[in-house]
Amino acid sequence: MPLPMIDGTASLWTHGYAWLPDLRRRRSSDGGAVRTRVFGRRAIVLHGPADVAFFYDERHVLRHDALPGPVLDALFGRGAVHTLDGDAHRVRKAMFVSLLTSHEGVAALVDRIGTHWHEAFTRARGREVVLFDQVATVLAEAVCDWVGLPVTQDAAREIAEDCVAMVDGFATPGPRHWKARRARARQEQGLAHAVTDVRAGHAHPGVLTVPGGGVPSRSVLETVAHHLDADGVPLDPHTAAVELLNIIRPTVAIAWFAAFAAHALRRDPELRAGLRTGDWAYARAFAHEVRRFYPFVPFVGGVAAHDLEHRGRAVPAGTLVLLDVYGQHHDPDLFDRPHRFDPTRFLGREPDGDLLIPQGGGDVRTGHRCPGEDIVVGVLTALATALARLEHTSPRQDVTIPLNRIPTRPRSGIVLRPSWPTR
């Protein structure tokens, strides 16, 4: 007999990333889909590559109206591509794909980050720096330059703090959430002004150039400012600002993965050897393992598009559909010894797109998989190599990672002491 559905909202706040994995262990004994309630709504829990394919099929699951208002107000922004479906989503998504998945564009951003990293840690040589804060500022400075809005170091620090606040406060009520909303409002206002300036013909110094001396193309800022949506109309300045921020903010959020990479190197210093050789394949495998092993996205959600059947069970239209990302990445049926950090599991092969899903599943061009995934992997591959060449200090720090906090990171910021050129 199926167990009664009890609202799991309180358990979500208490258990964080472990909520859905614990729920699945307790409630999947009958082999059927796991069901619960969250925020008072019926929900079904999906898990595994076959379920990933089901979840990212728009015939089954929609994103429109799936994201709670507080998440939009803090993290994604009102009117963001994440909230669209059908033609509206495909046209808007195509813009992001063109900007974020080209080899030249990714390489240009990674190169800028490498330059700003080298400058920042050279200035800090001999001093202790908090890794997370320093990397967030480096990422903000580099991505703003890449987008077409070069900023000063002080401005980059402020942008980094606001982007970190948005990510840190999207999944919790109270002061962190309100700080996130204020940060988003500040950044949206400034970017909306930049969009208006571009449309008025005011020049901005940043452009994406084709490596090797090619003809300069439009900057990211110009591309977003002049984008025509599915209805043939340009984005209003606020929505254009939202989408620019949905390029800048996720890039700054790679600071979380950088902190996790440093945590892995701190736990197992022998991992540094493979990275210090400059072996690109090993560094990329290391980046994939950081994305699998460490908790960043606990789950993603959508809404049943119509009355469905899943694993022989009815799923009424409007049911919340939750994809258990953290649980999937730590499932022993999917990954050998999943609670062991082991980059070699990805050495010599790229992970299956519906198995490793920290940036979503499905097809990046037609579905809701994050188009910035190539940037995350490329940047983290480069940063992992750079981190392996820096000294970690302050062994008395508390660097445990609490699973009940979303998003989480080491309790104390990992401290580094740059002691030689990092490039």
C-alpha positions as CSV (number, residue, x, y, z in Angstrom):
1,M,0.0,0.0,0.0
2,P,1.5,3.4,-1.0
3,L,2.5,5.6,2.0
4,P,0.4,8.8,2.5
5,M,1.9,11.9,1.1
6,I,3.2,14.2,3.8
7,D,4.3,17.7,3.0
8,G,8.1,17.6,2.9
9,T,8.8,21.4,3.0
10,A,10.0,21.3,6.6
11,S,12.2,18.3,5.8
12,L,13.7,20.2,2.9
13,W,14.7,23.1,5.1
14,T,16.1,20.7,7.7
15,H,18.0,18.2,5.4
16,G,18.9,20.3,2.4
17,Y,20.7,18.3,-0.2
18,A,20.0,15.0,1.6
19,W,16.2,15.6,1.5
20,L,15.3,13.9,-1.7
21,P,17.9,11.1,-1.4
22,D,16.6,10.3,2.1
23,L,13.0,10.4,0.8
24,R,13.8,8.0,-2.0
25,R,15.5,5.6,0.4
26,R,12.4,5.6,2.7
27,R,9.7,5.6,0.1
28,S,10.8,3.7,-3.0
29,S,10.5,0.1,-1.7
30,D,7.5,-0.6,-4.0
31,G,9.6,0.2,-7.1
32,G,7.3,3.0,-8.2
33,A,7.9,6.7,-8.5
34,V,8.4,8.6,-5.2
35,R,5.7,11.1,-4.4
36,T,5.5,13.8,-1.8
37,R,4.2,17.3,-1.3
38,V,6.2,20.4,-1.2
39,F,4.9,23.9,-0.4
40,G,1.5,22.3,-0.3
41,R,1.6,21.0,-3.9
42,R,1.7,17.4,-5.1
43,A,5.2,16.4,-6.3
44,I,6.8,13.5,-8.0
45,V,10.6,12.7,-7.6
46,L,12.6,11.7,-10.7
47,H,16.0,10.0,-10.6
48,G,18.3,8.4,-13.2
49,P,19.2,8.9,-16.9
50,A,15.9,7.7,-18.2
51,D,14.0,10.1,-15.9
52,V,16.3,12.9,-17.0
53,A,15.2,12.3,-20.6
54,F,11.6,12.3,-19.4
55,F,12.0,15.5,-17.4
56,Y,13.7,17.5,-20.2
57,D,11.0,16.6,-22.8
58,E,8.7,19.6,-23.1
59,R,5.9,17.2,-24.0
60,H,6.1,16.1,-20.4
61,V,7.4,18.8,-18.2
62,L,7.2,22.6,-18.5
63,R,9.2,25.3,-16.7
64,H,6.6,28.1,-17.0
65,D,5.1,28.8,-13.5
66,A,7.4,26.1,-12.0
67,L,9.9,28.5,-10.4
68,P,8.6,30.1,-7.2
69,G,8.5,33.9,-7.2
70,P,11.2,34.2,-4.5
71,V,13.6,32.2,-6.7
72,L,12.9,34.4,-9.7
73,D,13.3,37.6,-7.6
74,A,16.7,36.5,-6.2
75,L,18.3,34.2,-8.7
76,F,17.0,34.1,-12.3
77,G,15.0,37.3,-12.6
78,R,11.5,38.0,-13.9
79,G,11.1,37.1,-17.6
80,A,14.3,35.0,-17.7
81,V,14.8,32.3,-20.3
82,H,14.4,29.7,-17.6
83,T,10.7,30.5,-17.3
84,L,9.9,30.1,-21.0
85,D,8.7,27.1,-23.0
86,G,8.0,26.3,-26.7
87,D,9.0,28.8,-29.4
88,A,9.6,31.6,-26.9
89,H,12.2,29.5,-25.1
90,R,13.9,28.2,-28.3
91,V,14.4,31.6,-29.8
92,R,15.7,33.2,-26.5
93,K,17.8,30.1,-25.8
94,A,19.4,30.3,-29.3
95,M,20.8,33.7,-28.4
96,F,22.5,32.2,-25.3
97,V,23.8,29.1,-27.3
98,S,25.4,31.4,-29.9
99,L,27.2,33.4,-27.2
100,L,28.2,30.7,-24.7
101,T,29.0,27.5,-26.6
102,S,31.4,28.6,-29.4
103,H,34.9,27.4,-28.9
104,E,36.3,30.8,-29.7
105,G,34.0,32.5,-27.2
106,V,34.7,30.1,-24.4
107,A,38.5,30.3,-25.1
108,A,38.3,34.1,-25.0
109,L,36.6,34.1,-21.6
110,V,38.9,31.4,-20.1
111,D,41.9,33.5,-21.4
112,R,40.6,36.6,-19.7
113,I,40.0,34.8,-16.5
114,G,43.6,33.5,-16.6
115,T,45.0,37.0,-17.1
116,H,43.0,38.5,-14.2
117,W,43.8,35.5,-12.0
118,H,47.5,35.9,-12.6
119,E,47.4,39.7,-11.9
120,A,45.3,39.2,-8.8
121,F,47.4,36.5,-7.2
122,T,50.7,38.2,-8.2
123,R,49.5,41.3,-6.3
124,A,48.6,39.1,-3.4
125,R,51.9,37.1,-3.3
126,G,53.1,36.6,0.2
127,R,49.8,37.5,1.8
128,E,47.0,35.2,2.8
129,V,43.8,35.6,0.7
130,V,40.4,34.0,1.1
131,L,40.0,31.9,-2.0
132,F,36.3,32.3,-2.6
133,D,36.2,36.0,-2.3
134,Q,39.3,36.5,-4.5
135,V,38.1,34.1,-7.2
136,A,34.6,35.7,-7.3
137,T,36.2,39.1,-7.9
138,V,38.5,37.7,-10.6
139,L,35.5,36.1,-12.4
140,A,33.4,39.3,-12.2
141,E,36.2,41.4,-13.6
142,A,36.9,38.9,-16.4
143,V,33.3,38.2,-17.4
144,C,32.3,41.9,-17.5
145,D,35.3,42.6,-19.7
146,W,34.2,39.7,-22.0
147,V,30.6,40.8,-22.0
148,G,31.6,44.3,-23.2
149,L,31.4,46.2,-19.9
150,P,35.0,46.5,-18.6
151,V,35.0,47.6,-14.9
152,T,37.5,48.7,-12.3
153,Q,38.7,46.3,-9.6
154,D,36.5,48.1,-7.0
155,A,33.4,47.8,-9.3
156,A,34.2,44.1,-10.0
157,R,34.4,43.5,-6.2
158,E,30.9,45.0,-5.8
159,I,29.5,43.1,-8.7
160,A,31.0,39.9,-7.3
161,E,29.5,40.6,-3.9
162,D,26.0,41.1,-5.4
163,C,26.2,38.0,-7.6
164,V,27.3,35.9,-4.7
165,A,24.4,37.3,-2.6
166,M,21.9,36.4,-5.3
167,V,23.1,32.8,-5.4
168,D,23.5,32.6,-1.6
169,G,20.0,33.8,-0.8
170,F,17.8,32.3,-3.4
171,A,16.8,29.2,-1.5
172,T,16.2,30.5,2.0
173,P,13.8,32.9,3.7
174,G,15.0,35.8,5.8
175,P,17.9,38.2,5.7
176,R,19.9,36.2,3.1
177,H,17.0,36.3,0.7
178,W,16.3,40.0,1.1
179,K,20.0,40.8,0.6
180,A,19.8,38.7,-2.7
181,R,16.8,40.7,-3.9
182,R,18.5,44.0,-3.2
183,A,21.6,42.9,-5.0
184,R,19.6,41.8,-8.1
185,A,17.7,45.1,-8.2
186,R,21.0,47.1,-8.1
187,Q,22.6,45.1,-10.9
188,E,19.5,45.0,-13.1
189,Q,19.2,48.7,-12.9
190,G,22.8,49.3,-14.0
191,L,22.6,46.8,-16.8
192,A,19.3,48.2,-18.1
193,H,21.0,51.6,-18.4
194,A,23.9,50.0,-20.4
195,V,21.3,48.4,-22.7
196,T,19.6,51.7,-23.2
197,D,23.0,53.4,-24.0
198,V,23.9,50.7,-26.6
199,R,20.5,51.2,-28.3
200,A,21.1,55.0,-28.3
201,G,24.3,54.4,-30.2
202,H,26.7,55.1,-27.3
203,A,29.9,53.0,-27.8
204,H,31.2,50.5,-25.3
205,P,34.9,49.5,-25.5
206,G,34.4,45.8,-25.1
207,V,33.9,43.5,-28.2
208,L,34.4,39.8,-28.7
209,T,37.2,39.4,-31.3
210,V,37.9,36.3,-33.4
211,P,41.2,34.8,-32.2
212,G,43.9,35.1,-34.9
213,G,43.0,38.7,-36.0
214,G,39.5,38.1,-37.3
215,V,36.9,40.8,-37.7
216,P,35.4,42.0,-34.4
217,S,31.9,40.8,-33.8
218,R,29.2,42.3,-31.6
219,S,29.9,42.2,-27.9
220,V,27.6,40.1,-25.7
221,L,26.1,43.3,-24.5
222,E,25.3,44.5,-28.0
223,T,23.9,41.0,-29.0
224,V,21.5,41.0,-26.0
225,A,20.5,44.6,-26.5
226,H,19.6,44.0,-30.2
227,H,18.1,40.5,-29.8
228,L,14.6,40.0,-31.3
229,D,12.4,37.6,-29.4
230,A,10.0,35.1,-30.9
231,D,7.5,37.9,-31.5
232,G,10.0,39.8,-33.5
233,V,10.3,42.5,-30.8
234,P,13.5,43.5,-28.9
235,L,13.6,42.7,-25.2
236,D,12.5,45.5,-23.0
237,P,15.5,47.0,-21.1
238,H,14.7,45.2,-17.9
239,T,14.4,41.8,-19.5
240,A,17.6,42.4,-21.4
241,A,19.3,43.3,-18.1
242,V,18.0,40.1,-16.6
243,E,19.5,38.0,-19.4
244,L,22.8,39.8,-19.2
245,L,22.9,39.1,-15.5
246,N,22.1,35.5,-16.3
247,I,25.5,35.4,-18.1
248,I,27.5,37.4,-15.5
249,R,26.0,35.8,-12.3
250,P,26.5,32.1,-13.3
251,T,30.1,32.9,-14.3
252,V,30.8,34.5,-10.9
253,A,29.1,31.4,-9.3
254,I,32.0,29.3,-10.6
255,A,33.6,30.5,-7.4
256,W,31.7,27.8,-5.6
257,F,33.2,25.1,-7.8
258,A,36.7,26.7,-7.3
259,A,36.2,26.5,-3.5
260,F,35.2,22.8,-3.9
261,A,38.2,22.1,-6.1
262,A,40.5,23.6,-3.4
263,H,38.6,21.5,-0.8
264,A,39.4,18.4,-2.8
265,L,43.1,19.3,-3.1
266,R,43.2,20.0,0.7
267,R,41.7,16.6,1.5
268,D,43.9,14.7,-0.9
269,P,47.2,16.7,-1.7
270,E,48.3,13.8,-4.0
271,L,45.7,15.1,-6.5
272,R,47.9,18.1,-7.1
273,A,50.5,16.0,-9.0
274,G,48.3,15.3,-11.9
275,L,47.2,18.9,-12.2
276,R,50.7,20.4,-11.9
277,T,51.9,18.5,-14.9
278,G,49.6,20.6,-17.1
279,D,47.8,17.5,-18.3
280,W,44.7,19.0,-19.9
281,A,42.8,15.7,-20.0
282,Y,43.3,15.0,-16.3
283,A,42.4,18.6,-15.3
284,R,39.2,18.3,-17.3
285,A,38.4,15.0,-15.6
286,F,39.1,16.7,-12.3
287,A,36.6,19.5,-13.2
288,H,33.9,16.9,-14.1
289,E,34.5,15.1,-10.8
290,V,34.2,18.4,-8.8
291,R,30.8,19.0,-10.5
292,R,29.7,15.5,-9.6
293,F,31.0,15.0,-6.1
294,Y,30.3,18.4,-4.5
295,P,26.8,19.7,-3.7
296,F,25.8,22.7,-5.7
297,V,22.3,22.1,-7.2
298,P,20.1,19.9,-5.0
299,F,17.3,19.4,-7.5
300,V,15.6,21.1,-10.4
301,G,11.8,21.4,-10.9
302,G,9.1,21.7,-13.5
303,V,5.4,21.1,-13.9
304,A,3.6,18.2,-15.6
305,A,2.4,19.7,-18.9
306,H,-0.8,17.5,-18.9
307,D,-2.1,14.3,-17.4
308,L,0.9,11.9,-17.7
309,E,1.9,8.3,-16.9
310,H,5.3,7.7,-15.4
311,R,6.5,4.2,-14.4
312,G,2.9,3.0,-14.6
313,R,1.6,5.7,-12.3
314,A,-0.7,8.6,-13.2
315,V,0.8,12.1,-12.9
316,P,-2.0,14.7,-13.0
317,A,-1.4,17.9,-14.9
318,G,0.2,20.6,-12.8
319,T,2.0,18.2,-10.5
320,L,5.5,19.4,-9.5
321,V,8.2,17.3,-11.0
322,L,11.5,17.3,-9.1
323,L,14.7,15.9,-10.6
324,D,17.0,14.7,-7.8
325,V,20.4,16.0,-9.0
326,Y,22.4,15.5,-5.8
327,G,21.0,12.0,-5.3
328,Q,21.7,11.0,-8.8
329,H,25.3,12.0,-8.6
330,H,25.8,9.9,-5.4
331,D,23.9,6.8,-6.5
332,P,26.1,3.7,-6.3
333,D,24.0,2.1,-9.1
334,L,25.1,4.9,-11.4
335,F,28.6,5.7,-10.1
336,D,31.2,3.3,-8.7
337,R,32.0,4.3,-5.1
338,P,30.1,7.6,-5.5
339,H,31.3,9.0,-2.1
340,R,34.9,8.8,-3.2
341,F,36.4,11.8,-5.1
342,D,38.0,10.1,-8.1
343,P,38.8,12.2,-11.2
344,T,39.9,9.1,-13.1
345,R,36.3,8.0,-13.5
346,F,36.1,10.6,-16.2
347,L,39.6,10.3,-17.6
348,G,39.6,9.6,-21.3
349,R,35.9,10.0,-21.7
350,E,33.2,12.7,-21.6
351,P,30.4,11.9,-19.2
352,D,26.9,10.9,-20.5
353,G,24.8,14.1,-20.8
354,D,21.9,12.5,-18.9
355,L,24.1,11.0,-16.2
356,L,26.2,14.0,-15.0
357,I,23.6,16.8,-14.7
358,P,24.9,19.7,-12.5
359,Q,23.9,22.1,-15.3
360,G,20.8,20.1,-16.3
361,G,20.2,17.4,-18.8
362,G,18.9,17.0,-22.3
363,D,20.0,18.9,-25.4
364,V,21.5,22.3,-24.8
365,R,20.2,23.7,-28.1
366,T,16.6,22.6,-27.8
367,G,16.0,22.0,-24.2
368,H,16.7,23.6,-20.8
369,R,20.3,22.3,-20.3
370,C,22.4,25.3,-19.3
371,P,24.3,26.7,-22.4
372,G,27.0,28.0,-20.0
373,E,28.1,24.4,-19.2
374,D,31.1,24.6,-21.6
375,I,32.2,27.8,-19.8
376,V,31.9,26.2,-16.4
377,V,34.0,23.1,-17.5
378,G,36.6,25.2,-19.3
379,V,37.0,27.7,-16.5
380,L,37.1,25.1,-13.8
381,T,39.7,23.1,-15.8
382,A,41.9,26.1,-15.9
383,L,41.4,27.1,-12.3
384,A,42.0,23.6,-11.0
385,T,45.5,23.7,-12.6
386,A,46.2,27.1,-11.1
387,L,45.0,26.1,-7.7
388,A,47.3,23.1,-7.6
389,R,50.2,25.5,-7.8
390,L,49.2,27.6,-4.8
391,E,49.8,26.9,-1.1
392,H,46.9,26.2,1.2
393,T,47.3,27.6,4.7
394,S,45.5,27.9,8.1
395,P,45.0,24.1,8.8
396,R,42.8,25.0,11.9
397,Q,40.0,26.2,9.7
398,D,36.6,24.5,9.7
399,V,36.3,23.4,6.1
400,T,33.4,21.0,6.6
401,I,30.6,21.3,4.1
402,P,27.1,21.4,5.7
403,L,24.5,19.6,3.6
404,N,21.6,21.3,5.3
405,R,22.6,24.7,3.8
406,I,21.6,25.5,0.2
407,P,23.8,26.5,-1.5
408,T,26.6,25.2,0.6
409,R,30.4,25.7,0.7
410,P,33.2,25.1,3.2
411,R,32.2,26.7,6.6
412,S,35.4,28.8,6.7
413,G,36.7,30.3,3.5
414,I,39.7,28.3,2.4
415,V,42.8,30.5,2.6
416,L,45.7,30.5,0.2
417,R,49.1,32.0,0.3
418,P,50.4,32.8,-3.2
419,S,54.1,32.3,-3.1
420,W,55.3,32.2,-6.7
421,P,54.0,33.2,-10.1
422,T,50.7,31.4,-10.8
423,R,51.0,31.1,-14.5
